[in-house]
């Protein structure tokens, strides 16, 4: 086998290069998900995940020309069971809570989960467990800081949503009544002043009614805006979309932090790049199963109507989403290959933890492309958090044993 571009002489260096590649790709794959195309069709998370899975499956076979033999292990299905649901949660989190804050949230949790697996369960070597734990704490603090300072303020969000709602319904709001024209001599001068006073009183009453009507309309718009920003979970429990997105990000971190764990139980021939194809096949199987479960759920809701259940499935919006979907899937697939090599070379505790510094990349997207971080000092705080994360990475790399 061509051992990862002849990196076997310095496998640790190869692992760090792969980790940096994974950081860049994982930090950028969410950009198409939050783009104008996805927003224009309100893409369903499972649909977007299906694009990612498809590209993961297609690109996985590119390892064969590198000298990797075609092998399959059922542990790839287990990894798919971890990845596909967490991928759906990640997409939901990005679209509801934002790219930077979502990735920072799940990255912090994944760092902790993967470190526990690697150091305390797999007993991967480090020079000092205490210093390695301190490095992980620094990374988590830094990632949390970048996530916190990447989040747009609630006031900004409310103003934007209110402006959108008022703009959409501007035609529904009445205009003030113009002053009544003079009677042009219909009344004689003795009664003209009295008539003008009466008309002025009526006009004031009409203006007050219009103002009251406008206030009622604005109140109605505000209520509609709040309803639009609230979703219902488990009956009467109300959550804002942002909070629902953050919950999804936390669930993604807890569940997705174990994606690479099954590779440790596979044979030697299916580790590293040899695990890529097994992972892709497993992810494809799990994605198909999720579609079957979703269709079965609609069958239950429609009391066995196969046609109605089919039309209730979300559209793939292929004409609009094929390009951003393929870009997101390709970036994630490249990042996945990098993370597999990184975990194989550096271990679960170090390799997969370092990859989560992809938050730095997604944060840069949020600052300079989406303008999510406003204000000079907010950006300074974000970069200070990024420095703390970098210090944690450097310390963890120093503590990594051979």
PECORRA-V149502 format. One record per residue. N is the residue number from 1. RES is the residue in one small letter. D_FIRST is the distance of its C-alpha to the first C-alpha in Angstrom with 1 decimal. Layout:
BEGIN
N_RES_D_FIRST + N_RES_D_FIRST
END
This chain:
BEGIN
1_x_0.0 + 2_x_3.8 + 3_x_5.6 + 4_x_8.5 + 5_x_9.9 + 6_x_9.6 + 7_x_11.9 + 8_x_11.1 + 9_x_14.2 + 10_x_16.3 + 11_x_14.8 + 12_x_18.4 + 13_x_19.0 + 14_x_15.9 + 15_x_17.4 + 16_x_20.8 + 17_x_19.8 + 18_x_18.3 + 19_x_21.5 + 20_x_23.7 + 21_x_22.0 + 22_x_22.5 + 23_x_26.1 + 24_x_27.0 + 25_x_25.7 + 26_x_27.2 + 27_x_30.3 + 28_x_30.8 + 29_x_29.9 + 30_x_33.4 + 31_x_35.2 + 32_x_35.2 + 33_x_36.2 + 34_x_39.3 + 35_x_40.0 + 36_x_43.1 + 37_x_41.5 + 38_x_40.6 + 39_x_44.0 + 40_x_45.9 + 41_x_44.8 + 42_x_44.4 + 43_x_40.9 + 44_x_40.3 + 45_x_37.6 + 46_x_36.0 + 47_x_36.0 + 48_x_34.3 + 49_x_31.7 + 50_x_31.2 + 51_x_30.4 + 52_x_27.8 + 53_x_26.3 + 54_x_26.2 + 55_x_24.4 + 56_x_21.9 + 57_x_21.2 + 58_x_21.1 + 59_x_18.9 + 60_x_16.3 + 61_x_15.0 + 62_x_14.3 + 63_x_10.8 + 64_x_9.9 + 65_x_10.3 + 66_x_7.9 + 67_x_5.0 + 68_x_5.8 + 69_x_7.5 + 70_x_11.2 + 71_x_12.6 + 72_x_15.9 + 73_x_17.9 + 74_x_21.6 + 75_x_21.3 + 76_x_20.4 + 77_x_23.9 + 78_x_25.3 + 79_x_23.7 + 80_x_25.2 + 81_x_28.5 + 82_x_28.4 + 83_x_27.3 + 84_x_29.4 + 85_x_32.8 + 86_x_32.2 + 87_x_31.2 + 88_x_34.5 + 89_x_36.3 + 90_x_34.8 + 91_x_36.0 + 92_x_39.4 + 93_x_39.6 + 94_x_38.8 + 95_x_41.4 + 96_x_44.1 + 97_x_43.7 + 98_x_42.0 + 99_x_38.5 + 100_x_38.8 + 101_x_40.8 + 102_x_38.6 + 103_x_35.3 + 104_x_37.0 + 105_x_38.3 + 106_x_35.2 + 107_x_33.0 + 108_x_35.5 + 109_x_35.3 + 110_x_31.4 + 111_x_31.3 + 112_x_33.6 + 113_x_32.0 + 114_x_28.4 + 115_x_29.8 + 116_x_31.7 + 117_x_28.7 + 118_x_26.6 + 119_x_29.3 + 120_x_31.8 + 121_x_29.9 + 122_x_26.4 + 123_x_28.0 + 124_x_25.4 + 125_x_26.5 + 126_x_28.9 + 127_x_31.4 + 128_x_34.3 + 129_x_34.5 + 130_x_37.8 + 131_x_36.5 + 132_x_33.4 + 133_x_35.8 + 134_x_38.0 + 135_x_35.2 + 136_x_34.5 + 137_x_38.2 + 138_x_38.3 + 139_x_35.5 + 140_x_37.3 + 141_x_40.6 + 142_x_39.1 + 143_x_37.5 + 144_x_40.7 + 145_x_42.7 + 146_x_40.7 + 147_x_41.1 + 148_x_44.8 + 149_x_45.6 + 150_x_43.6 + 151_x_45.8 + 152_x_48.7 + 153_x_52.1 + 154_x_53.8 + 155_x_56.7 + 156_x_54.7 + 157_x_53.1 + 158_x_56.6 + 159_x_58.1 + 160_x_55.5 + 161_x_55.8 + 162_x_59.6 + 163_x_59.7 + 164_x_57.5 + 165_x_59.8 + 166_x_63.0 + 167_x_61.8 + 168_x_60.9 + 169_x_64.3 + 170_x_66.4 + 171_x_68.3 + 172_x_69.4 + 173_x_71.3 + 174_x_74.9 + 175_x_76.5 + 176_x_79.5 + 177_x_82.8 + 178_x_84.6 + 179_x_88.2 + 180_x_90.8 + 181_x_92.8 + 182_x_96.4 + 183_x_98.9 + 184_x_100.5 + 185_x_104.0 + 186_x_103.8 + 187_x_105.5 + 188_x_108.4 + 189_x_108.2 + 190_x_109.7 + 191_x_107.0 + 192_x_104.1 + 193_x_103.2 + 194_x_103.2 + 195_x_101.0 + 196_x_98.5 + 197_x_98.4 + 198_x_97.7 + 199_x_94.9 + 200_x_93.4 + 201_x_93.4 + 202_x_91.8 + 203_x_89.2 + 204_x_88.3 + 205_x_88.0 + 206_x_85.6 + 207_x_83.5 + 208_x_83.3 + 209_x_82.2 + 210_x_79.6 + 211_x_78.3 + 212_x_78.2 + 213_x_76.4 + 214_x_73.8 + 215_x_73.3 + 216_x_72.8 + 217_x_70.3 + 218_x_68.3 + 219_x_68.4 + 220_x_67.1 + 221_x_64.3 + 222_x_63.4 + 223_x_63.4 + 224_x_61.2 + 225_x_58.8 + 226_x_58.6 + 227_x_58.1 + 228_x_55.3 + 229_x_53.6 + 230_x_53.9 + 231_x_52.0 + 232_x_53.0 + 233_x_50.8 + 234_x_52.0 + 235_x_55.4 + 236_x_57.5 + 237_x_55.1 + 238_x_54.8 + 239_x_52.0 + 240_x_51.6 + 241_x_48.6 + 242_x_47.4 + 243_x_47.7 + 244_x_46.0 + 245_x_43.1 + 246_x_42.9 + 247_x_43.0 + 248_x_40.1 + 249_x_38.2 + 250_x_38.9 + 251_x_37.8 + 252_x_34.5 + 253_x_33.9 + 254_x_34.8 + 255_x_32.8 + 256_x_29.8 + 257_x_29.3 + 258_x_27.4 + 259_x_24.9 + 260_x_21.9 + 261_x_23.5 + 262_x_22.2 + 263_x_18.5 + 264_x_19.7 + 265_x_20.7 + 266_x_17.7 + 267_x_15.3 + 268_x_12.4 + 269_x_10.0 + 270_x_12.0 + 271_x_12.4 + 272_x_11.7 + 273_x_10.3 + 274_x_9.8 + 275_x_13.6 + 276_x_14.5 + 277_x_15.2 + 278_x_17.0 + 279_x_19.0 + 280_x_20.0 + 281_x_21.1 + 282_x_23.0 + 283_x_24.7 + 284_x_25.8 + 285_x_27.3 + 286_x_29.2 + 287_x_30.5 + 288_x_31.9 + 289_x_33.5 + 290_x_35.1 + 291_x_36.6 + 292_x_37.9 + 293_x_39.5 + 294_x_41.0 + 295_x_42.5 + 296_x_43.8 + 297_x_45.5 + 298_x_47.2 + 299_x_48.3 + 300_x_49.9 + 301_x_51.6 + 302_x_52.9 + 303_x_54.0 + 304_x_51.8 + 305_x_52.0 + 306_x_48.8 + 307_x_49.8 + 308_x_50.9 + 309_x_47.9 + 310_x_45.7 + 311_x_47.6 + 312_x_47.4 + 313_x_43.6 + 314_x_42.7 + 315_x_42.1 + 316_x_38.8 + 317_x_40.8 + 318_x_38.2 + 319_x_40.3 + 320_x_40.5 + 321_x_37.3 + 322_x_34.5 + 323_x_33.8 + 324_x_34.1 + 325_x_32.3 + 326_x_29.3 + 327_x_29.3 + 328_x_29.5 + 329_x_26.8 + 330_x_24.4 + 331_x_25.2 + 332_x_24.7 + 333_x_21.4 + 334_x_20.1 + 335_x_21.7 + 336_x_20.2 + 337_x_16.6 + 338_x_17.8 + 339_x_19.6 + 340_x_16.7 + 341_x_14.6 + 342_x_18.0 + 343_x_18.8 + 344_x_15.6 + 345_x_16.1 + 346_x_19.9 + 347_x_21.0 + 348_x_23.1 + 349_x_26.3 + 350_x_25.4 + 351_x_22.5 + 352_x_24.1 + 353_x_27.6 + 354_x_26.9 + 355_x_25.5 + 356_x_29.0 + 357_x_30.5 + 358_x_29.8 + 359_x_33.6 + 360_x_34.2 + 361_x_32.8 + 362_x_34.6 + 363_x_37.7 + 364_x_37.7 + 365_x_37.6 + 366_x_40.5 + 367_x_42.5 + 368_x_42.2 + 369_x_41.5 + 370_x_43.3 + 371_x_45.8 + 372_x_45.6 + 373_x_46.6 + 374_x_50.1 + 375_x_52.0 + 376_x_51.4 + 377_x_51.5 + 378_x_49.2 + 379_x_46.5 + 380_x_47.2 + 381_x_46.8 + 382_x_43.5 + 383_x_42.1 + 384_x_43.4 + 385_x_41.5 + 386_x_38.3 + 387_x_38.9 + 388_x_39.3 + 389_x_35.9 + 390_x_34.3 + 391_x_36.0 + 392_x_34.6 + 393_x_31.0 + 394_x_31.5 + 395_x_33.1 + 396_x_30.4 + 397_x_27.7 + 398_x_29.9 + 399_x_30.3 + 400_x_26.6 + 401_x_25.9 + 402_x_22.9
END
